[in-house]
Amino acid sequence: MEATARWSLVTAVAPIAWGTTYFVTQRYLPEGHPLYGAVFRALPAGIVLLALSRRRPHGALWWKALVLGTLNMGAFFALVYVAAQLLPTSIASTVMATAPVVMMLLAWPLLSERPHILPAVGAGVGIAGVSVMLLTNATGIDPLGVLASVAAMTMSSIGYILTKKWCPDVDVFALTSWQLIAGGVVLVPVAVAVEGAPPALDGGAVLGFVYVSGVATALAFTAWFAGLRHLSAGTVGLIGLLNPVTGVLLGTLVAGDTLTARQGAGLVLVFLGIVLGQPGVTRAARTWRARRSAARSGVPESCPRPQPRQQA
């Protein structure tokens, strides 16, 4: 149980780091170049991790890294860019919050991870919490933006499940580096076609990209894929709900935003949903049900049930 809790904490590094990118992007990174921003974010992080791991893909891992990098980084970043252009942040974040449910459903046929009741309930509670926390009287809901947001959430969820299925024994630093480099390379021609020349960077932007690439990408994705290796996909997806929570809390603590009662209620629901999805809670619930069942039947939990006598 201690090991499971430890891996949950490691996994939490990812969504917390991702939640800080909203603040860093708005304060320090150049506007109007989100695709180049994604390239500057992915490629340096991938190169650094590749230097640390010193491992190149071999055999089928070449095409698997390309597919996973496209799903988890390249196409995901591009679709998030489209959604950010067409949707209010609250709507896009709420759509992304449905990822735990999608990951649970995909993990069932692809990984044989059958969803349990408490994590499923936790996913529902967490999604409700994000909705309460972020959804207000949002206007300008573009169907194309919703489609892009749903596609981003679905593709990344598929990518995470395939990462867990295809690469269970690959070094996590190497695996993360290959995906980041593949995703960055896929994004380069898209960035050139859509945004033209890359933006000029001042000192603040350089420091911002160092943080986003180093902490919110290299460290975050390594922690995320490490969590996928040791935890169920549904549990990891629920921990991902810390992303919007971090954005709200950082806005309150650093940017001076006011935390409303509605947002506070949403935060409580999100944390409750995450707790319900933890393996330790599921095991505790099973133990309680077993003891209750044993008490009702009058058979002590430690004693075996009498077996029917076989006929000679």
Solvent accessible surface area in square Angstrom, and as a share of the most:
residue,aa,sasa,rsa
1,M,147,0.65
2,E,146,0.65
3,A,48,0.37
4,T,29,0.17
5,A,54,0.42
6,R,133,0.48
7,W,65,0.23
8,S,13,0.09
9,L,131,0.65
10,V,48,0.28
11,T,0,0.00
12,A,13,0.10
13,V,57,0.33
14,A,0,0.00
15,P,0,0.00
16,I,81,0.41
17,A,7,0.05
18,W,29,0.10
19,G,0,0.00
20,T,22,0.13
21,T,15,0.09
22,Y,90,0.34
23,F,38,0.16
24,V,17,0.09
25,T,65,0.38
26,Q,153,0.68
27,R,134,0.49
28,Y,112,0.43
29,L,23,0.12
30,P,43,0.27
31,E,159,0.71
32,G,60,0.57
33,H,48,0.22
34,P,51,0.32
35,L,2,0.01
36,Y,15,0.06
37,G,15,0.14
38,A,10,0.08
39,V,11,0.06
40,F,52,0.22
41,R,39,0.14
42,A,0,0.00
43,L,40,0.20
44,P,59,0.37
45,A,2,0.02
46,G,0,0.00
47,I,102,0.52
48,V,83,0.48
49,L,8,0.04
50,L,53,0.26
51,A,66,0.51
52,L,121,0.60
53,S,19,0.13
54,R,214,0.78
55,R,135,0.49
56,R,188,0.68
57,P,14,0.09
58,H,129,0.58
59,G,61,0.58
60,A,50,0.39
61,L,23,0.12
62,W,145,0.51
63,W,130,0.46
64,K,38,0.16
65,A,7,0.06
66,L,97,0.48
67,V,55,0.31
68,L,0,0.00
69,G,0,0.00
70,T,40,0.23
71,L,26,0.13
72,N,0,0.00
73,M,0,0.00
74,G,1,0.01
75,A,21,0.16
76,F,31,0.13
77,F,16,0.07
78,A,24,0.18
79,L,40,0.20
80,V,57,0.33
81,Y,45,0.17
82,V,52,0.30
83,A,4,0.03
84,A,69,0.53
85,Q,115,0.51
86,L,59,0.29
87,L,11,0.06
88,P,41,0.26
89,T,98,0.57
90,S,22,0.14
91,I,20,0.10
92,A,18,0.14
93,S,17,0.11
94,T,19,0.11
95,V,24,0.14
96,M,55,0.25
97,A,5,0.04
98,T,44,0.25
99,A,19,0.15
100,P,2,0.01
101,V,54,0.31
102,V,32,0.19
103,M,2,0.01
104,M,14,0.06
105,L,104,0.52
106,L,43,0.22
107,A,1,0.01
108,W,118,0.41
109,P,101,0.64
110,L,60,0.30
111,L,37,0.18
112,S,99,0.64
113,E,45,0.20
114,R,167,0.61
115,P,43,0.27
116,H,85,0.38
117,I,135,0.68
118,L,42,0.21
119,P,15,0.10
120,A,49,0.38
121,V,72,0.41
122,G,0,0.00
123,A,1,0.00
124,G,40,0.38
125,V,32,0.18
126,G,0,0.00
127,I,34,0.17
128,A,45,0.35
129,G,0,0.00
130,V,0,0.00
131,S,26,0.17
132,V,49,0.28
133,M,3,0.01
134,L,32,0.16
135,L,50,0.25
136,T,95,0.55
137,N,142,0.73
138,A,29,0.23
139,T,108,0.63
140,G,61,0.58
141,I,93,0.47
142,D,47,0.25
143,P,110,0.69
144,L,106,0.53
145,G,0,0.00
146,V,47,0.27
147,L,113,0.56
148,A,6,0.05
149,S,2,0.01
150,V,59,0.34
151,A,31,0.24
152,A,1,0.00
153,M,11,0.05
154,T,45,0.26
155,M,52,0.23
156,S,4,0.02
157,S,1,0.00
158,I,56,0.28
159,G,0,0.00
160,Y,18,0.07
161,I,0,0.00
162,L,26,0.13
163,T,5,0.03
164,K,38,0.16
165,K,94,0.40
166,W,62,0.22
167,C,3,0.02
168,P,72,0.45
169,D,132,0.68
170,V,25,0.14
171,D,40,0.21
172,V,24,0.14
173,F,88,0.37
174,A,0,0.00
175,L,4,0.02
176,T,0,0.00
177,S,0,0.00
178,W,17,0.06
179,Q,0,0.00
180,L,0,0.00
181,I,42,0.21
182,A,15,0.12
183,G,0,0.00
184,G,0,0.00
185,V,87,0.50
186,V,48,0.27
187,L,1,0.01
188,V,57,0.33
189,P,83,0.52
190,V,57,0.33
191,A,0,0.00
192,V,81,0.47
193,A,86,0.67
194,V,85,0.49
195,E,29,0.13
196,G,35,0.33
197,A,78,0.60
198,P,80,0.50
199,P,21,0.13
200,A,100,0.77
201,L,67,0.33
202,D,99,0.51
203,G,52,0.50
204,G,32,0.31
205,A,3,0.03
206,V,69,0.40
207,L,131,0.65
208,G,4,0.04
209,F,16,0.07
210,V,94,0.54
211,Y,71,0.27
212,V,5,0.03
213,S,9,0.06
214,G,36,0.34
215,V,55,0.32
216,A,0,0.00
217,T,0,0.00
218,A,9,0.07
219,L,93,0.46
220,A,0,0.00
221,F,3,0.01
222,T,14,0.08
223,A,7,0.05
224,W,8,0.03
225,F,5,0.02
226,A,11,0.09
227,G,0,0.00
228,L,2,0.01
229,R,77,0.28
230,H,92,0.41
231,L,10,0.05
232,S,45,0.29
233,A,0,0.00
234,G,7,0.07
235,T,4,0.02
236,V,0,0.00
237,G,4,0.04
238,L,0,0.00
239,I,4,0.02
240,G,16,0.15
241,L,3,0.02
242,L,22,0.11
243,N,32,0.16
244,P,17,0.11
245,V,3,0.02
246,T,18,0.11
247,G,23,0.22
248,V,20,0.11
249,L,60,0.30
250,L,37,0.18
251,G,12,0.12
252,T,38,0.22
253,L,144,0.72
254,V,79,0.45
255,A,43,0.34
256,G,63,0.61
257,D,85,0.44
258,T,111,0.65
259,L,69,0.34
260,T,67,0.39
261,A,95,0.73
262,R,120,0.44
263,Q,42,0.19
264,G,22,0.21
265,A,50,0.38
266,G,0,0.00
267,L,14,0.07
268,V,100,0.57
269,L,57,0.28
270,V,0,0.00
271,F,87,0.36
272,L,82,0.41
273,G,0,0.00
274,I,17,0.09
275,V,80,0.46
276,L,34,0.17
277,G,1,0.01
278,Q,33,0.15
279,P,30,0.19
280,G,17,0.16
281,V,47,0.27
282,T,14,0.08
283,R,88,0.32
284,A,58,0.45
285,A,21,0.16
286,R,110,0.40
287,T,55,0.32
288,W,149,0.52
289,R,125,0.46
290,A,49,0.38
291,R,146,0.53
292,R,112,0.41
293,S,59,0.38
294,A,13,0.10
295,A,80,0.62
296,R,178,0.65
297,S,56,0.36
298,G,62,0.59
299,V,34,0.20
300,P,80,0.50
301,E,98,0.44
302,S,108,0.70
303,C,65,0.39
304,P,122,0.77
305,R,133,0.48
306,P,118,0.74
307,Q,149,0.66
308,P,116,0.73
309,R,231,0.84
310,Q,166,0.74
311,Q,176,0.78
312,A,155,1.20
